[in-house]
Amino acid sequence: MLPPPTPHRIEIEHQVRRALYARLGKPLPRNAEAPNPLLVNVSARHCHLTPQAVETLFGKGRTLTPMKWLYQKDQYAAEESVTLIGPRSRVISNLRILGPCRDLNQIELAYTDSIALGFDIPVRQSGNIKGTPGCMLMGPAGFLRLDEGVIRAAPHVHMHPDDAAFLKVKAGDFMKLRVGGELGMTFDRLLVRVHADFKLEVHIDTDEGNACGIGPGVPVELVK
């Protein structure tokens, strides 16, 4: 069984920074004043599956096996992966499944993935799959044909209600993400998602992460 997740380095640094400023009796800078630290993560291509889809692909009674905890509560990368078969039989092998299971099947790819596969994939928010392309998934126990569900995930930010209050935004709003560094740029339409279980985290895909040069030490800022 996967051991419980440990606090992320950025969370520990945030608490230490706040404690040091409090001990020194100095006012907190803006980034330390925030209730939670901001993490920008690059979301590699992956899929979300229903329990029924997992059984079709891996065998009756099979469930997902957590391999690595993700930043958001109870979310994980599963040991299981599938092969995606696109137009003209072009494939992506070892497409990672993220758990836990959801109530719809959704594949999230980057733009370069869609070019390699011969897809014309729209940019959509997660769960909005109506009218999107479908594909074939292959697992060790069978095939699953999807009539829709292949998307390029739009950049978005998860946040706790405390973060939303501090940033003066609400669910459904859009924010900007400023990325510094040598390839600095600004993402203008970052959808805000708010939930009591969320941590403050931005998701961009691999193409977007490469374009802005995101990585350790690169300064980032959310702007209303």
C-alpha positions in Angstrom: 0.0 0.0 0.0 1.2 3.5 -0.8 2.3 5.4 2.3 0.4 8.6 3.2 1.6 11.7 1.4 4.1 13.9 3.1 4.0 17.8 3.0 5.4 19.2 -0.2 8.7 21.2 0.1 6.9 24.4 -0.9 4.5 24.0 2.0 7.3 23.5 4.5 9.2 26.5 3.2 6.0 28.7 3.4 5.4 27.8 7.1 9.1 28.4 8.0 9.1 31.7 6.2 6.0 32.9 8.1 7.5 31.7 11.4 10.7 33.5 10.8 9.0 36.8 10.0 6.8 36.4 13.1 9.8 35.7 15.3 11.6 38.8 13.9 8.5 40.9 14.4 8.6 42.0 10.8 5.6 42.4 8.5 5.1 39.6 6.1 5.8 40.1 2.4 3.0 39.5 0.0 3.9 35.9 -0.9 4.3 34.9 2.8 1.1 36.8 3.7 -0.9 34.5 1.5 -2.6 31.6 3.4 -1.0 29.0 1.2 2.0 28.8 -1.2 1.5 28.9 -5.0 2.7 25.8 -6.9 2.7 25.6 -10.7 2.8 22.0 -11.9 3.1 20.7 -15.5 0.4 18.2 -16.1 1.7 15.5 -18.6 -0.7 13.7 -20.9 -2.9 11.3 -18.9 -6.4 9.9 -18.7 -9.3 9.7 -16.2 -11.5 6.6 -16.3 -14.7 5.3 -14.9 -14.7 2.1 -12.8 -16.5 0.3 -15.7 -13.8 1.4 -18.1 -11.1 0.1 -15.8 -12.7 -3.3 -15.7 -13.1 -3.4 -19.4 -9.4 -2.6 -19.9 -7.9 -4.5 -17.0 -10.3 -7.3 -16.2 -13.5 -7.8 -14.1 -13.1 -6.7 -10.5 -9.9 -4.7 -11.2 -9.4 -1.3 -9.5 -6.6 1.3 -9.9 -3.4 0.8 -7.8 -2.0 4.1 -6.4 1.7 4.5 -7.4 2.4 8.2 -6.5 0.4 10.8 -4.7 -0.3 14.0 -6.5 -0.4 17.5 -4.8 -4.2 17.6 -4.6 -5.8 15.7 -1.8 -6.5 12.0 -2.5 -5.3 12.3 -6.1 -2.7 9.9 -7.4 -1.0 8.5 -10.5 -1.9 4.9 -10.9 0.4 2.0 -11.7 -1.9 1.2 -14.6 -1.5 2.7 -18.0 -3.1 2.2 -21.4 -2.3 2.5 -25.1 -4.2 5.2 -26.9 -5.0 4.5 -30.6 -5.8 7.6 -32.6 -6.6 8.3 -36.3 -4.8 6.2 -38.9 -3.7 3.8 -36.1 -1.2 6.2 -34.6 -0.6 5.4 -30.9 0.6 6.7 -27.6 1.9 3.9 -25.3 1.9 3.9 -21.5 -0.7 6.7 -21.2 -0.9 7.1 -17.4 -4.2 6.8 -15.6 -4.9 9.3 -12.7 -7.1 8.2 -9.9 -9.4 7.9 -8.2 -12.0 6.9 -10.9 -14.4 9.5 -12.1 -17.9 9.4 -13.6 -16.7 10.1 -17.2 -13.8 9.0 -19.4 -11.5 11.9 -20.4 -8.1 11.9 -22.1 -5.9 15.1 -21.7 -3.2 15.6 -24.3 -0.9 18.5 -25.2 -1.0 20.2 -28.6 2.1 18.4 -29.9 0.5 15.1 -28.9 -2.5 15.9 -31.0 -0.3 16.7 -34.0 1.5 13.4 -33.7 -1.7 11.5 -33.5 -3.5 13.4 -36.2 -6.2 14.8 -33.9 -7.9 18.1 -34.0 -8.4 18.6 -30.3 -10.2 21.5 -28.7 -9.1 23.4 -25.6 -11.7 22.5 -22.9 -12.2 22.7 -19.2 -12.2 19.4 -17.5 -15.5 17.6 -17.7 -16.7 19.6 -20.8 -16.2 16.8 -23.4 -19.4 17.2 -25.5 -18.5 17.3 -29.2 -14.8 16.4 -28.6 -13.0 13.7 -30.6 -13.0 10.1 -29.4 -10.4 7.4 -29.6 -9.6 3.7 -28.8 -8.0 2.6 -25.6 -6.2 -0.7 -25.3 -5.4 -2.4 -22.0 -4.2 -5.9 -21.1 -7.7 -7.3 -20.9 -9.5 -5.5 -23.8 -10.3 -2.5 -25.9 -12.5 0.5 -25.1 -13.9 2.7 -27.8 -14.7 6.3 -26.7 -17.0 8.4 -28.9 -15.8 11.6 -27.2 -13.5 12.7 -24.4 -10.1 13.7 -25.9 -9.2 17.3 -25.0 -6.4 19.8 -24.5 -7.0 20.9 -20.9 -7.3 24.7 -20.5 -4.9 26.2 -17.9 -6.6 26.5 -14.5 -5.9 27.1 -10.9 -7.2 25.1 -7.9 -7.6 27.0 -4.6 -9.0 26.7 -1.1 -11.8 29.2 -0.1 -9.2 30.9 2.0 -7.0 31.5 -1.1 -10.0 32.8 -3.0 -10.9 35.2 -0.2 -7.2 36.5 -0.1 -7.1 36.8 -3.9 -10.6 38.3 -4.0 -11.9 35.9 -6.6 -14.6 33.2 -6.9 -15.1 29.9 -8.7 -15.5 30.5 -12.4 -13.5 33.7 -12.5 -10.4 34.0 -14.6 -6.9 35.1 -13.4 -3.6 35.8 -14.9 -0.4 33.8 -14.2 2.8 35.8 -14.5 5.9 33.6 -15.0 9.3 35.2 -14.7 12.7 33.9 -15.8 14.4 33.9 -19.1 11.3 32.8 -21.0 8.9 34.8 -18.9 5.3 35.2 -20.1 1.8 35.7 -18.8 -1.1 33.3 -19.1 -4.2 35.5 -19.5 -7.1 33.0 -19.0 -6.6 30.8 -15.9 -9.9 29.4 -14.7 -10.4 29.6 -11.0 -11.7 26.4 -9.3 -12.5 26.6 -5.6 -13.1 23.7 -3.1 -12.4 23.1 0.6 -10.1 20.2 -0.3 -8.0 22.1 -2.8 -4.5 23.4 -2.4 -3.3 26.4 -4.4 -2.0 24.9 -7.6 -1.9 25.9 -11.2 -2.0 23.2 -13.9 -0.5 23.8 -17.3 0.4 21.2 -19.9 3.8 20.1 -21.2 3.8 22.4 -24.2 2.9 25.4 -22.0 5.5 24.5 -19.4 8.2 24.2 -22.0 7.2 27.5 -23.6 7.5 29.5 -20.4 10.5 27.6 -19.0 8.8 26.7 -15.7 11.0 25.0 -13.2 12.4 25.3 -9.7 13.4 28.8 -8.8 11.3 30.4 -11.6 9.1 33.2 -10.0 5.4 33.0 -10.5 2.5 35.2 -9.5 -1.3 35.1 -9.7 -2.9 38.4 -10.8 -6.6 39.2 -10.7 
